[in-house]
Amino acid sequence: MSQIIDSKIREDFPILEKKVNGSRLVYLDNAATTQKPKCVVDAISDYYYNHNGNPHRGAHTLSIEATSLYDNAKKKVQNFINADSEDEIVFTKNCTESLNLLAYSLSQSFKEDDEILLCISEHHSNILPWQRISKEKNLILKYIYVNEDGTIPESEYEKINKNTKLISIAQMSNVLGTIFPVKKISQIAHEKGAIVVIDAAQSIPHMKVDVKDIDADFLVFSAHKMLGPMGIGVLYGKKHLLDNMPPFLLGGDMIEYVYENDVTFAQVPYKFEAGTQNVEGAVGLKAAIDYLEKIGLQNIEAHEKMLTEYAVEEMLKIPYIEIYGPMDLEKRGGIISFNVKDIHPHDVSTILDSYGVASRAGHHCCQPLMRYMGINSSVRISFYLYNNIEDIDIFIDSIKNVRKWLGYGS
């Protein structure tokens, strides 16, 4: 099977040369975090070696350079997601912080019995903040449920009604791999007057995401899942909505004037960026986006679809494996969750690691989904642009040995 992305790309990722338990590293835990190309690491090193200063706070050269790098990263993100303005881009620590910010700030205008709608497949970071504010403000928290194949039945869209204040949903499930029709959901929600929050943590590294096309009111993602560094995330919000939201964190750099008993806040996005910001993270994120755009998001998406199709095809040949999520590969991304009959997922993942294969085992921060599916946990593999057919072949050979290790034979 021909590669869509040249396997030489692996040379940009030094960690892929690492040996694990004497074997070639097969990194299939990309939904948790991605590896970093040398250009990203170099960009961060260059910042610290040559430009380190506190942005927005000084008139000296290093501070000015740090400010320019930070602001240039925002411009890069704006263009990457097709936002109207840099003012619509807020840098946070990660998706979790972005969602907590939204839950706190948006809920200040919510009234008792307003409804918040989530999908049962959401990551805990897109459940717990809404859970808390629902309890604090006596809001009604409802869920959209999925079919057995992980897709949303048409009847569930009827839960979006005139009482729905907000719907928050991941564009791609981190367990099922399902790509949800967020453009359709936005359209229905807006017809009912609801706000739409899109968690793009699992989608934006792998496909082109246009905030105008899907008409998201807010969209969040993290750099570390798209070749960037840990510790920096993005909150996109339509400017008129951000303007009307109170800040989440208070401190330096997010104020206009402070008096003994009062304060006026800076304009967006700065009123949401209290304290010294993660400039090196912003620099690394910009370098990561540059790298992704050089490869081409359309090529990355096509490459991962090819890998996913091949992996599913080979896994279906193994009778003791159960795969979760859509079998229609047009409805899923490069994430495959599965279980091996009679073997605990943690044992599966540990045995795979003995062959150098990095996978994920557990509930994947999606316990409500696991409970709904009638399982406690699963094994997950997930692909990215540097994975190739050889990785999958090694994984398939390794998974065939799992039951032998535990005395079940082949």
TORDO-402136 format. One record per residue (C-alpha): residue number from 1; x, y, z. Coordinates in pm, 1 decimal. Layout:
+------+----------+----------+----------+
! resi !       xx !       yy !       zz !
+------+----------+----------+----------+
!  NUM !        X !        Y !        Z !
...
+------+----------+----------+----------+
end
This chain:
+------+----------+----------+----------+
! resi !       xx !       yy !       zz !
+------+----------+----------+----------+
!    1 !      0.0 !      0.0 !      0.0 !
!    2 !    148.1 !    332.8 !   -107.0 !
!    3 !    221.1 !    604.5 !    146.3 !
!    4 !     48.4 !    942.1 !    104.5 !
!    5 !    310.3 !   1115.7 !    319.9 !
!    6 !    673.0 !   1021.9 !    258.3 !
!    7 !    812.3 !    804.8 !    538.1 !
!    8 !   1125.2 !   1023.6 !    535.5 !
!    9 !    918.8 !   1266.7 !    741.2 !
!   10 !   1004.3 !   1047.9 !   1039.5 !
!   11 !   1356.4 !   1189.1 !   1025.0 !
!   12 !   1211.5 !   1520.1 !   1150.1 !
!   13 !   1117.4 !   1347.3 !   1477.1 !
!   14 !   1432.7 !   1233.2 !   1659.7 !
!   15 !   1237.1 !   1050.9 !   1931.8 !
!   16 !   1114.8 !    799.0 !   1673.2 !
!   17 !   1470.0 !    663.7 !   1660.1 !
!   18 !   1436.0 !    557.9 !   2022.7 !
!   19 !   1443.9 !    187.2 !   2102.3 !
!   20 !   1180.8 !     60.0 !   2345.8 !
!   21 !   1251.9 !   -276.4 !   2504.2 !
!   22 !   1501.4 !   -338.7 !   2226.2 !
!   23 !   1244.7 !   -278.0 !   1953.3 !
!   24 !   1165.6 !      3.1 !   1710.5 !
!   25 !    935.2 !    258.8 !   1874.1 !
!   26 !    586.9 !    238.0 !   1725.4 !
!   27 !    413.6 !    543.3 !   1867.6 !
!   28 !     35.8 !    496.8 !   1849.8 !
!   29 !    -75.0 !    722.4 !   2135.7 !
!   30 !   -118.6 !   1041.3 !   1935.8 !
!   31 !   -464.3 !   1115.7 !   2074.7 !
!   32 !   -294.6 !   1164.9 !   2413.5 !
!   33 !     -4.9 !   1375.6 !   2285.0 !
!   34 !    199.8 !   1398.1 !   1968.4 !
!   35 !    573.2 !   1389.8 !   1918.2 !
!   36 !    755.5 !   1710.9 !   1826.3 !
!   37 !    950.5 !   1779.4 !   1508.4 !
!   38 !   1297.8 !   1923.4 !   1544.6 !
!   39 !   1184.7 !   2260.0 !   1405.4 !
!   40 !    944.5 !   2307.4 !   1699.1 !
!   41 !   1211.0 !   2226.6 !   1956.5 !
!   42 !   1455.8 !   2453.3 !   1774.1 !
!   43 !   1207.6 !   2742.6 !   1770.0 !
!   44 !   1160.5 !   2716.0 !   2146.0 !
!   45 !   1536.0 !   2695.1 !   2203.9 !
!   46 !   1592.9 !   2998.4 !   1980.6 !
!   47 !   1339.2 !   3196.3 !   2182.7 !
!   48 !   1516.4 !   3120.6 !   2510.4 !
!   49 !   1865.1 !   3169.7 !   2369.5 !
!   50 !   1795.2 !   3493.5 !   2183.7 !
!   51 !   1461.6 !   3661.6 !   2263.1 !
!   52 !   1350.0 !   3579.6 !   2617.5 !
!   53 !   1161.4 !   3868.1 !   2775.8 !
!   54 !    829.0 !   3940.1 !   2943.5 !
!   55 !    579.9 !   4043.8 !   2672.8 !
!   56 !    365.1 !   4358.8 !   2689.1 !
!   57 !    556.8 !   4484.7 !   2993.3 !
!   58 !    875.4 !   4653.2 !   2884.4 !
!   59 !   1022.8 !   4904.0 !   2641.8 !
!   60 !   1352.9 !   4720.9 !   2613.5 !
!   61 !   1452.3 !   4511.9 !   2312.3 !
!   62 !   1396.5 !   4163.0 !   2456.5 !
!   63 !   1048.8 !   4248.3 !   2583.2 !
!   64 !    959.3 !   4399.1 !   2245.9 !
!   65 !   1088.6 !   4088.9 !   2065.0 !
!   66 !    896.0 !   3858.0 !   2297.6 !
!   67 !    581.3 !   4063.3 !   2240.9 !
!   68 !    625.2 !   4040.7 !   1864.8 !
!   69 !    673.6 !   3663.5 !   1874.2 !
!   70 !    371.5 !   3619.2 !   2098.4 !
!   71 !    148.4 !   3837.1 !   1881.9 !
!   72 !    274.1 !   3673.5 !   1560.8 !
!   73 !    168.3 !   3337.8 !   1701.5 !
!   74 !   -183.1 !   3472.7 !   1753.0 !
!   75 !   -191.3 !   3594.4 !   1395.0 !
!   76 !    -82.9 !   3249.2 !   1279.8 !
!   77 !   -361.6 !   3082.7 !   1480.8 !
!   78 !   -616.6 !   3333.2 !   1349.3 !
!   79 !   -531.6 !   3246.3 !    990.0 !
!   80 !   -507.6 !   2873.3 !   1066.5 !
!   81 !   -870.1 !   2854.2 !   1182.2 !
!   82 !   -999.0 !   3141.7 !    962.2 !
!   83 !  -1103.9 !   3369.3 !   1249.5 !
!   84 !  -1194.4 !   3731.2 !   1177.2 !
!   85 !   -937.8 !   3887.7 !   1407.1 !
!   86 !   -646.1 !   3820.4 !   1638.9 !
!   87 !   -871.6 !   3964.7 !   1909.2 !
!   88 !  -1074.9 !   3643.5 !   1887.5 !
!   89 !   -774.9 !   3430.5 !   1990.1 !
!   90 !   -710.9 !   3376.6 !   2361.3 !
!   91 !   -408.8 !   3175.3 !   2471.6 !
!   92 !   -474.6 !   2944.0 !   2766.5 !
!   93 !   -292.5 !   2653.5 !   2928.0 !
!   94 !   -486.0 !   2382.7 !   2741.3 !
!   95 !   -837.4 !   2274.4 !   2638.4 !
!   96 !   -928.2 !   2207.1 !   2999.6 !
!   97 !   -853.7 !   2563.4 !   3105.9 !
!   98 !  -1037.3 !   2699.4 !   2801.3 !
!   99 !  -1349.8 !   2501.5 !   2887.0 !
!  100 !  -1334.3 !   2601.4 !   3253.5 !
!  101 !  -1301.2 !   2964.3 !   3145.9 !
!  102 !  -1607.1 !   2933.9 !   2924.5 !
!  103 !  -1815.7 !   2756.1 !   3187.2 !
!  104 !  -1738.1 !   3020.4 !   3448.5 !
!  105 !  -1768.7 !   3328.7 !   3228.9 !
!  106 !  -2069.2 !   3227.7 !   3021.1 !
!  107 !  -2265.1 !   3099.6 !   3319.6 !
!  108 !  -2272.0 !   3446.4 !   3475.0 !
!  109 !  -2558.3 !   3527.1 !   3236.6 !
!  110 !  -2740.5 !   3193.4 !   3273.5 !
!  111 !  -3067.6 !   3166.7 !   3465.5 !
!  112 !  -3218.7 !   2885.2 !   3670.3 !
!  113 !  -3357.0 !   2602.1 !   3454.7 !
!  114 !  -3158.6 !   2705.3 !   3146.7 !
!  115 !  -3045.3 !   2388.3 !   2969.3 !
!  116 !  -2691.4 !   2283.0 !   2880.4 !
!  117 !  -2654.1 !   2000.2 !   2630.7 !
!  118 !  -2349.3 !   1772.8 !   2600.8 !
!  119 !  -2278.6 !   1449.0 !   2415.9 !
!  120 !  -2236.2 !   1130.3 !   2618.5 !
!  121 !  -1899.2 !   1076.4 !   2446.9 !
!  122 !  -1741.8 !   1393.5 !   2588.5 !
!  123 !  -1405.0 !   1398.0 !   2762.3 !
!  124 !  -1429.6 !   1472.1 !   3134.9 !
!  125 !  -1284.0 !   1817.7 !   3069.2 !
!  126 !  -1597.6 !   1895.5 !   2866.9 !
!  127 !  -1831.1 !   1754.0 !   3132.0 !
!  128 !  -1703.3 !   1854.6 !   3475.7 !
!  129 !  -1701.3 !   2235.6 !   3428.6 !
!  130 !  -2061.0 !   2228.1 !   3300.8 !
!  131 !  -2159.6 !   1984.9 !   3574.8 !
!  132 !  -2031.5 !   2220.8 !   3840.8 !
!  133 !  -2197.5 !   2536.3 !   3711.6 !
!  134 !  -2520.9 !   2343.4 !   3655.6 !
!  135 !  -2526.9 !   2250.1 !   4024.4 !
!  136 !  -2425.8 !   2597.8 !   4137.8 !
!  137 !  -2688.9 !   2777.6 !   3929.5 !
!  138 !  -2963.7 !   2511.9 !   3919.3 !
!  139 !  -2926.0 !   2461.0 !   3545.8 !
!  140 !  -3052.1 !   2151.9 !   3365.2 !
!  141 !  -2776.0 !   1931.9 !   3220.1 !
!  142 !  -2883.8 !   1702.5 !   2936.9 !
!  143 !  -2702.2 !   1459.6 !   2707.3 !
!  144 !  -2717.0 !   1356.8 !   2344.5 !
!  145 !  -2670.8 !    979.1 !   2318.7 !
!  146 !  -2507.3 !    788.3 !   2034.3 !
!  147 !  -2594.7 !    479.4 !   1835.9 !
!  148 !  -2406.5 !    154.8 !   1884.8 !
!  149 !  -2170.2 !    262.6 !   1605.9 !
!  150 !  -2092.1 !    590.8 !   1783.1 !
!  151 !  -2292.2 !    820.4 !   1555.1 !
!  152 !  -2577.1 !   1048.9 !   1662.6 !
!  153 !  -2928.8 !    936.4 !   1566.0 !
!  154 !  -3148.9 !   1204.3 !   1408.3 !
!  155 !  -3396.9 !   1184.1 !   1697.0 !
!  156 !  -3134.3 !   1312.5 !   1942.0 !
!  157 !  -3115.1 !   1649.9 !   1767.9 !
!  158 !  -3467.5 !   1716.6 !   1895.4 !
!  159 !  -3309.7 !   1773.2 !   2238.3 !
!  160 !  -3181.9 !   2107.3 !   2105.3 !
!  161 !  -3478.7 !   2329.7 !   2182.4 !
!  162 !  -3577.2 !   2683.5 !   2285.2 !
!  163 !  -3464.5 !   2612.4 !   2642.9 !
!  164 !  -3113.1 !   2509.8 !   2533.8 !
!  165 !  -2875.0 !   2783.5 !   2639.2 !
!  166 !  -2553.8 !   2611.6 !   2528.6 !
!  167 !  -2433.2 !   2297.8 !   2356.0 !
!  168 !  -2071.7 !   2185.1 !   2397.4 !
!  169 !  -1944.0 !   1894.9 !   2188.6 !
!  170 !  -1616.3 !   1750.5 !   2060.2 !
!  171 !  -1577.4 !   1752.3 !   1684.1 !
!  172 !  -1403.2 !   1414.1 !   1709.6 !
!  173 !  -1446.1 !   1163.0 !   1991.5 !
!  174 !  -1121.1 !   1071.9 !   2163.3 !
!  175 !  -1253.4 !    717.2 !   2219.4 !
!  176 !  -1476.7 !    627.8 !   1925.4 !
!  177 !  -1298.5 !    834.6 !   1662.9 !
!  178 !  -1641.4 !    954.7 !   1547.3 !
!  179 !  -1638.1 !   1280.7 !   1353.3 !
!  180 !  -1955.9 !   1454.9 !   1459.6 !
!  181 !  -2147.8 !   1687.7 !   1222.0 !
!  182 !  -2070.4 !   2006.2 !   1414.1 !
!  183 !  -2175.1 !   2233.8 !   1127.7 !
!  184 !  -2522.1 !   2079.3 !   1135.3 !
!  185 !  -2532.3 !   2098.3 !   1514.8 !
!  186 !  -2433.7 !   2467.2 !   1503.1 !
!  187 !  -2709.2 !   2542.4 !   1255.5 !
!  188 !  -2977.4 !   2371.7 !   1464.9 !
!  189 !  -2849.1 !   2528.3 !   1786.8 !
!  190 !  -2839.0 !   2879.8 !   1644.7 !
!  191 !  -3192.5 !   2843.4 !   1513.0 !
!  192 !  -3293.9 !   2782.9 !   1876.0 !
!  193 !  -3079.7 !   3069.5 !   2006.8 !
!  194 !  -2818.3 !   2849.1 !   2174.4 !
!  195 !  -2442.4 !   2908.2 !   2203.6 !
!  196 !  -2215.3 !   2646.0 !   2046.6 !
!  197 !  -1881.2 !   2537.1 !   2195.8 !
!  198 !  -1664.8 !   2302.1 !   1987.9 !
!  199 !  -1385.6 !   2095.4 !   2143.8 !
!  200 !  -1143.2 !   2055.2 !   1853.4 !
!  201 !   -863.1 !   1887.8 !   2049.7 !
!  202 !   -882.3 !   1567.8 !   1844.5 !
!  203 !   -989.8 !   1716.7 !   1511.3 !
!  204 !   -779.9 !   2024.2 !   1441.4 !
!  205 !   -445.0 !   1837.6 !   1423.4 !
!  206 !   -581.2 !   1609.3 !   1153.1 !
!  207 !   -815.2 !   1806.8 !    927.2 !
!  208 !   -885.2 !   2161.2 !    815.2 !
!  209 !  -1111.1 !   2334.5 !   1068.7 !
!  210 !  -1274.5 !   2661.7 !    963.3 !
!  211 !  -1457.8 !   2838.9 !   1246.2 !
!  212 !  -1661.9 !   3043.8 !    999.8 !
!  213 !  -1768.6 !   2740.7 !    799.9 !
!  214 !  -1891.7 !   2549.6 !   1105.6 !
!  215 !  -2012.7 !   2875.3 !   1264.9 !
!  216 !  -1870.5 !   2792.3 !   1606.4 !
!  217 !  -1929.4 !   3053.4 !   1873.9 !
!  218 !  -1632.8 !   2914.2 !   2064.2 !
!  219 !  -1369.9 !   2655.4 !   1974.2 !
!  220 !  -1089.2 !   2514.2 !   2188.0 !
!  221 !   -777.0 !   2308.8 !   2120.6 !
!  222 !   -434.2 !   2227.1 !   2265.8 !
!  223 !    -92.2 !   2266.4 !   2103.1 !
!  224 !     53.4 !   1939.9 !   2232.3 !
!  225 !   -187.7 !   1729.7 !   2026.6 !
!  226 !    -73.2 !   1898.8 !   1705.2 !
!  227 !    308.9 !   1874.2 !   1727.5 !
!  228 !    338.9 !   2175.0 !   1959.3 !
!  229 !    455.9 !   2198.9 !   2320.2 !
!  230 !    255.6 !   2118.4 !   2630.3 !
!  231 !    122.3 !   2402.4 !   2842.5 !
!  232 !    -45.7 !   2617.5 !   2579.4 !
!  233 !   -396.7 !   2599.7 !   2439.2 !
!  234 !   -627.5 !   2814.5 !   2231.3 !
!  235 !   -971.2 !   2953.1 !   2298.4 !
!  236 !  -1139.2 !   3104.1 !   1993.2 !
!  237 !  -1449.6 !   3309.9 !   2052.5 !
!  238 !  -1659.8 !   3544.1 !   1843.9 !
!  239 !  -1553.4 !   3890.6 !   1950.9 !
!  240 !  -1897.2 !   4022.1 !   2046.7 !
!  241 !  -1939.3 !   3725.8 !   2282.0 !
!  242 !  -1593.4 !   3763.1 !   2435.8 !
!  243 !  -1658.0 !   4135.3 !   2486.1 !
!  244 !  -1959.5 !   4059.3 !   2704.6 !
!  245 !  -1794.1 !   3790.8 !   2917.0 !
!  246 !  -1632.2 !   3861.1 !   3255.7 !
!  247 !  -1270.7 !   3745.4 !   3298.6 !
!  248 !  -1194.9 !   3409.0 !   3454.3 !
!  249 !   -854.1 !   3479.5 !   3613.1 !
!  250 !   -746.7 !   3809.6 !   3765.2 !
!  251 !   -398.3 !   3959.3 !   3788.9 !
!  252 !   -136.4 !   4143.1 !   3591.2 !
!  253 !   -160.5 !   4236.7 !   3222.1 !
!  254 !   -538.2 !   4187.8 !   3198.3 !
!  255 !   -633.6 !   4524.3 !   3346.4 !
!  256 !   -680.0 !   4876.3 !   3217.2 !
!  257 !   -682.1 !   5064.1 !   3551.2 !
!  258 !   -678.5 !   4937.4 !   3910.0 !
!  259 !   -805.8 !   5152.3 !   4196.6 !
!  260 !   -816.7 !   5075.1 !   4567.8 !
!  261 !  -1168.9 !   4938.6 !   4541.9 !
!  262 !  -1236.0 !   4895.2 !   4172.7 !
!  263 !  -1086.4 !   4786.0 !   3841.2 !
!  264 !  -1146.6 !   4825.7 !   3468.4 !
!  265 !  -1033.7 !   4543.4 !   3244.3 !
!  266 !   -831.4 !   4543.2 !   2924.6 !
!  267 !   -991.6 !   4474.0 !   2590.4 !
!  268 !  -1020.3 !   4120.2 !   2453.1 !
!  269 !   -828.5 !   3901.9 !   2428.1 !
!  270 !   -602.3 !   4043.7 !   2698.4 !
!  271 !   -866.2 !   4049.9 !   2972.4 !
!  272 !   -860.1 !   3669.1 !   2959.7 !
!  273 !   -479.1 !   3639.6 !   2977.6 !
!  274 !   -382.6 !   3719.6 !   3334.3 !
!  275 !    -18.0 !   3698.6 !   3438.0 !
!  276 !    296.8 !   3626.7 !   3242.7 !
!  277 !    208.4 !   3420.2 !   2940.1 !
!  278 !    367.4 !   3108.3 !   2792.1 !
!  279 !    560.6 !   3285.0 !   2516.7 !
!  280 !    778.8 !   2983.8 !   2439.9 !
!  281 !    460.5 !   2779.5 !   2403.3 !
!  282 !    319.1 !   3032.4 !   2157.3 !
!  283 !    645.2 !   3022.1 !   1960.7 !
!  284 !    631.8 !   2641.9 !   1954.4 !
!  285 !    266.8 !   2643.5 !   1847.4 !
!  286 !    341.8 !   2876.9 !   1558.0 !
!  287 !    628.9 !   2652.6 !   1446.5 !
!  288 !    400.0 !   2349.6 !   1466.6 !
!  289 !    133.4 !   2517.6 !   1253.3 !
!  290 !    398.5 !   2619.4 !    999.5 !
!  291 !    507.2 !   2255.0 !    981.5 !
!  292 !    151.2 !   2123.3 !    945.6 !
!  293 !     70.8 !   2373.2 !    672.4 !
!  294 !    387.1 !   2275.0 !    486.5 !
!  295 !    273.4 !   1909.9 !    486.2 !
!  296 !    -88.3 !   2008.3 !    415.7 !
!  297 !   -387.1 !   1925.2 !    635.0 !
!  298 !   -560.3 !   1758.6 !    340.4 !
!  299 !   -260.1 !   1526.8 !    298.2 !
!  300 !   -252.7 !   1448.7 !    669.8 !
!  301 !   -623.4 !   1363.7 !    670.5 !
!  302 !   -590.7 !   1140.9 !    363.6 !
!  303 !   -282.2 !    968.2 !    507.3 !
!  304 !   -457.3 !    889.1 !    834.4 !
!  305 !   -767.7 !    760.1 !    656.6 !
!  306 !   -544.7 !    520.9 !    461.2 !
!  307 !   -377.5 !    400.9 !    782.2 !
!  308 !   -708.9 !    365.7 !    964.8 !
!  309 !   -864.8 !    168.0 !    680.7 !
!  310 !   -567.6 !    -67.2 !    669.8 !
!  311 !   -557.9 !   -112.4 !   1047.0 !
!  312 !   -931.9 !   -180.7 !   1076.9 !
!  313 !   -914.8 !   -425.3 !    786.6 !
!  314 !   -631.4 !   -619.4 !    953.6 !
!  315 !   -788.2 !   -606.5 !   1301.0 !
!  316 !  -1118.5 !   -744.4 !   1170.8 !
!  317 !   -929.0 !  -1057.0 !   1065.3 !
!  318 !   -854.4 !  -1129.8 !   1432.0 !
!  319 !  -1165.0 !  -1297.6 !   1581.5 !
!  320 !  -1102.2 !  -1207.6 !   1946.4 !
!  321 !  -1084.4 !   -829.8 !   1890.5 !
!  322 !  -1389.8 !   -604.6 !   1931.5 !
!  323 !  -1363.9 !   -258.7 !   1772.7 !
!  324 !  -1573.7 !     35.4 !   1892.1 !
!  325 !  -1697.9 !    329.2 !   1685.9 !
!  326 !  -1813.1 !    373.4 !   1325.5 !
!  327 !  -1726.5 !    110.6 !   1067.8 !
!  328 !  -1803.5 !    370.3 !    800.8 !
!  329 !  -1454.0 !    517.2 !    779.1 !
!  330 !  -1586.5 !    842.7 !    634.1 !
!  331 !  -1738.6 !    906.7 !    976.4 !
!  332 !  -1427.9 !    846.7 !   1185.2 !
!  333 !  -1077.5 !    980.2 !   1225.4 !
!  334 !   -750.7 !    801.4 !   1300.6 !
!  335 !   -852.6 !    668.8 !   1643.2 !
!  336 !   -937.1 !    302.3 !   1706.5 !
!  337 !  -1054.8 !    180.6 !   2045.6 !
!  338 !  -1085.8 !   -192.5 !   2097.7 !
!  339 !  -1070.4 !   -477.5 !   2345.2 !
!  340 !   -913.1 !   -821.6 !   2329.4 !
!  341 !  -1140.7 !  -1097.6 !   2454.1 !
!  342 !  -1065.0 !  -1214.4 !   2809.8 !
!  343 !   -768.5 !   -974.4 !   2847.9 !
!  344 !   -771.3 !   -657.2 !   3058.7 !
!  345 !   -682.3 !   -348.2 !   2850.8 !
!  346 !   -393.7 !   -259.5 !   3082.7 !
!  347 !   -241.4 !   -603.0 !   3024.4 !
!  348 !   -285.0 !   -560.4 !   2648.8 !
!  349 !   -110.8 !   -223.7 !   2652.6 !
!  350 !    171.6 !   -351.0 !   2873.9 !
!  351 !    236.2 !   -648.6 !   2646.9 !
!  352 !    226.4 !   -426.0 !   2338.1 !
!  353 !    486.4 !   -202.1 !   2502.6 !
!  354 !    717.8 !   -501.9 !   2535.2 !
!  355 !    725.7 !   -499.6 !   2152.5 !
!  356 !    786.3 !   -123.9 !   2139.4 !
!  357 !    423.5 !    -37.9 !   2059.6 !
!  358 !    288.8 !    261.6 !   2252.6 !
!  359 !    -88.8 !    243.6 !   2301.2 !
!  360 !   -333.3 !    376.9 !   2560.0 !
!  361 !   -543.8 !    171.4 !   2801.3 !
!  362 !   -813.2 !    283.4 !   3042.5 !
!  363 !  -1135.7 !    482.3 !   3038.5 !
!  364 !   -969.5 !    765.8 !   2840.1 !
!  365 !  -1130.0 !   1029.4 !   3066.2 !
!  366 !  -1469.6 !    923.9 !   2929.5 !
!  367 !  -1630.8 !    723.5 !   3208.7 !
!  368 !  -1991.6 !    821.1 !   3120.6 !
!  369 !  -1932.9 !    689.1 !   2767.9 !
!  370 !  -1773.1 !    369.3 !   2897.5 !
!  371 !  -2066.6 !    312.6 !   3128.6 !
!  372 !  -2309.7 !    379.0 !   2843.7 !
!  373 !  -2121.0 !    127.7 !   2625.1 !
!  374 !  -2127.9 !   -133.9 !   2903.1 !
!  375 !  -1749.6 !   -156.9 !   2941.4 !
!  376 !  -1502.1 !    -32.5 !   3201.9 !
!  377 !  -1211.1 !     48.3 !   2972.8 !
!  378 !  -1053.0 !    -17.0 !   2636.4 !
!  379 !   -725.9 !     -9.7 !   2446.5 !
!  380 !   -676.2 !    280.7 !   2205.9 !
!  381 !   -439.7 !    332.4 !   1916.1 !
!  382 !   -425.9 !    661.5 !   1729.2 !
!  383 !   -233.0 !    774.1 !   1424.3 !
!  384 !    -54.1 !   1082.4 !   1301.9 !
!  385 !    138.9 !   1201.9 !    999.0 !
!  386 !    463.2 !   1021.0 !   1094.7 !
!  387 !    299.2 !    679.2 !   1130.8 !
!  388 !    319.7 !    434.5 !    842.6 !
!  389 !    212.8 !     89.2 !    727.8 !
!  390 !    511.5 !    -72.2 !    897.8 !
!  391 !    387.9 !     65.1 !   1232.3 !
!  392 !     53.2 !   -103.9 !   1181.0 !
!  393 !    210.1 !   -431.6 !   1072.3 !
!  394 !    420.7 !   -437.3 !   1389.1 !
!  395 !    112.2 !   -357.8 !   1596.3 !
!  396 !    -88.3 !   -637.1 !   1431.5 !
!  397 !    190.9 !   -892.1 !   1483.7 !
!  398 !    220.6 !   -780.7 !   1847.8 !
!  399 !   -151.6 !   -796.0 !   1922.3 !
!  400 !   -161.9 !  -1152.2 !   1790.9 !
!  401 !     82.5 !  -1248.7 !   2068.0 !
!  402 !   -112.4 !  -1090.6 !   2355.7 !
!  403 !   -331.6 !  -1390.8 !   2432.0 !
!  404 !    -35.3 !  -1627.9 !   2402.2 !
!  405 !    140.4 !  -1436.7 !   2678.5 !
!  406 !   -150.7 !  -1504.6 !   2911.3 !
!  407 !   -194.0 !  -1870.0 !   2822.0 !
!  408 !   -490.1 !  -1849.1 !   2582.6 !
!  409 !   -305.5 !  -1980.0 !   2281.3 !
!  410 !   -346.2 !  -1801.5 !   1948.7 !
+------+----------+----------+----------+
end
